[in-house]
């Protein structure tokens, strides 16, 4: 192990001998945390989560209120500190103290890892369900407020793999992913003319769960809420082939929404698209640039209650060193447009993959290492809240170069800023570097966050 007792480090080979000393008091590397705190005050997400959790601790022994514990974890996740162990390392950080309404210099320290772990493992199931519903309502209400004139709202749901290790509750082997895992289900809401998809639903599911589990209740709640908040807006749903289910189709038609859902291929559908698939194969053989052809047919599966429209894309793909391969795709839909246009709109659901990558790579959504299932669901919920704050921050930068920045870029440019903190009787001052290269963007973000 390195000698952590050394007070200085010498770099003798630079322009001049350079000494590094760890003696800068009241400083932080997370100067942008005040932006997230201001956004959270506006949205009320951490307050809603804390308000639904029943306090089971003895009143005289409480040192850290429930809201402080929630904020410490959510803000930590947003800044890249996904592990509870990071709480111990950051309990003296001035910016985190300030974000939790404590004096950044002389305020008492924050919760350590054991306290945070007890908090995560002490949440009851009913409280967590209520908190998840409140999060859905807050995000959807905020979305509806800013897009109340939208002509069309799109709901996208997608699942992902969250590998598990050890004896974790409800971990199971999933043959599709070929691993022991959980299956988080994520729901996004968007409008066609806006680039971002807002995460409003995040549910951790057991590893052996079927594709539509938890989706139908979430769809009912979301459609009911959006229809009340945006009565003149058309609601559409996009789902991939893993969600193809007779009951789901019936629910979507009962809810009177437009939908486009991937449909697994079978012999009947392949016969219906055989002519255009043969044309696609022939164009590939003669090296013609046009390789995709679209068509439609009326189809009724044995488990369906009636016939439905199915559009298809027929194409032949070629890879170096391989034989040409037919790549026919099917989508069941109640849209009335041309097949090519409907299929192109359906393919836009691939943007959810980018959102899932952000959640997993930048915010570590899959850091579900607790033994207790509810503790892991709480982590997923807090990650969703952290992501909602960062998405709101990105919305405030829609007129800047960061309008489509990934979460990691937002963390680097706006949040991971060195700050020296001074505190007096009258005020607290954050001293950011004069050489900070994104000063203008930070001030723009601060102006957005301060708007009520």
ABEGO torsion letter per residue (X at the ends): XBBAABABBBBAABABBBBBBBABBGBBABAAAAAAAAAAAAAGAAAAAAAABBBABBAAABABBAAAAAAAAAAAAAAGBABAAAAAAAAABAAAAAAAGBBAAABBBBBBAAAAAAAAAABBAAAAAAAAAAAAAAAAAAAAAAAAABABBBBBBBBBBBBBBEBBBGBBBBAAAGBBBBBBBBBBBBBAABABBBBABBBBBBAABBAABGAAAAAAAAAAAAAAABAABBBBBBBBAAABBAAAAAAAAAAGBBBBBBBBBBAAAAAAAAAAAAAAAAAAAAGBABABBBBBBBBBBAABABBBBBBBBBBBBBBBGBBBBBBBBBBBBABABBAAAAAAAAAAAAAAAAAAAAAAAAAGAABBABABAAAAAAAAAAAAAAAAAAAAAAAAAAABAAAABBAAAAAAAAABBBBBBBBBAABBBBBBBAABAAAAAAAAAAAAAABX
